[in-house]
């Protein structure tokens, strides 16, 4: 449960990293907390309520409630039985599933227009490509399911499971808020430089994606990789392990990616260029959108965090953040406190042993202030590579304020007046606490109505006065809003 302080990220103070631990960002510095999250440890997604209480989490194949119990119908979110038959050589057979080894194998976004419903997107990992029986057909598949948290006494239930969307993808999957109550789910083909954007609106998930032919190099089949979007949603970084890193423009109104530029260090020659983005795995942007941080390496595993200055349009201005080469393949993530976090790797034991931090990511190195071992791991937890895929909410639409003329209650035998909510909204809340679309007023008072369709918000103000009968009395029997 990672909290992001921008307008289109979930408001919640905690975040699960898998392997039995999470981070609480209500404290400074953030503190480690225990969690039920387990699995291979790469794919992780969770969601909280507005008070920061965990609702559920997933590694893409199973979904668990806040108590760590499997939700009803919460197994087999990937509806391809072939993917459950193969175990890659590097997996623990007790933890293997089709998605948990995928760089961005799990993603949660809300169902647009619904209060208690969520989509879980599941992405199978590239390891399945190497299996001659299952992989060449089944690797890189994309599915979605629907969770309804109003069911099972508020603990949630899976009401739709494993709807197939696509295949032959690399391991990238992120969500980006659109411009008006919509979300884009972005994935990348594994063998050609093509980005697909699936549009999620109040009508559901559009199975026909927006396709962007964006990129200048080809990724290897099934290559692990990732994508991240800048906080202003105008730039997209695409990483491919043994492929390189490219920076694209992104239009949140159309879902189109364009103008791909390769980073200056996209070079497989590790002899003459010892720090190369050819082996990049993850990246993220600074809060002010001016810096790009890339996880890369001088061999396949020993690695660095590079900082690129995005004010340099040639993408040539770069520097090494961690001179100790202390990272392996790791997620690099911007947190709610405005800092960037990633795992610290101990190569003598081949294990992630702590969480490192870049404390001032808007500044150039060394002023960005790299802090190794910033956060220790929770006792007994075992983490690996993955932090958390961001929970993204649609941006709000318009907010409208409407005032209505004073209305009197004075007709013979009339004890109340009916105040009607405007049409076209899903949820209503009156200042009295009523959620009905009609309110009957019987006394002098001012009533405020909030109408919400999970996109646009409207406030209506009604002033009602109870008056004595007389020749100046205007007879009103009802008041409609929304004209």
Beta strands, then each sheet from edge to edge (+ up, - down):
strand 1: 14-18
strand 2: 21-24
strand 3: 31-34
strand 4: 45-48
strand 5: 54-58
strand 6: 63-65
strand 7: 106-110
strand 8: 117-123
strand 9: 142-148
strand 10: 157-166
strand 11: 169-177
strand 12: 183-189
strand 13: 194-201
strand 14: 204-205
strand 15: 210-213
strand 16: 225-229
strand 17: 235-240
strand 18: 244-251
strand 19: 256-262
strand 20: 283-285
strand 21: 291-297
strand 22: 303-309
strand 23: 318-320
strand 24: 333-334
strand 25: 340-346
strand 26: 351-358
strand 27: 370-376
strand 28: 399-403
strand 29: 407-409
strand 30: 417-420
strand 31: 427-430
strand 32: 438-441
strand 33: 445-452
strand 34: 457-466
strand 35: 478-480
sheet 1: 1+ 2- 3+
sheet 2: 4+ 5- 6+
sheet 3: 7+ 8- 9+ 10-
sheet 4: 11+ 12- 13+ 14-
sheet 5: 11+ 12- 13+ 15-
sheet 6: 16+ 17- 18+ 19-
sheet 7: 20+ 21- 22+ 23-
sheet 8: 24+ 25- 26+ 27-
sheet 9: 28+ 34+ 29+
sheet 10: 28+ 34+ 33- 31+
sheet 11: 32+ 30- 35-
end
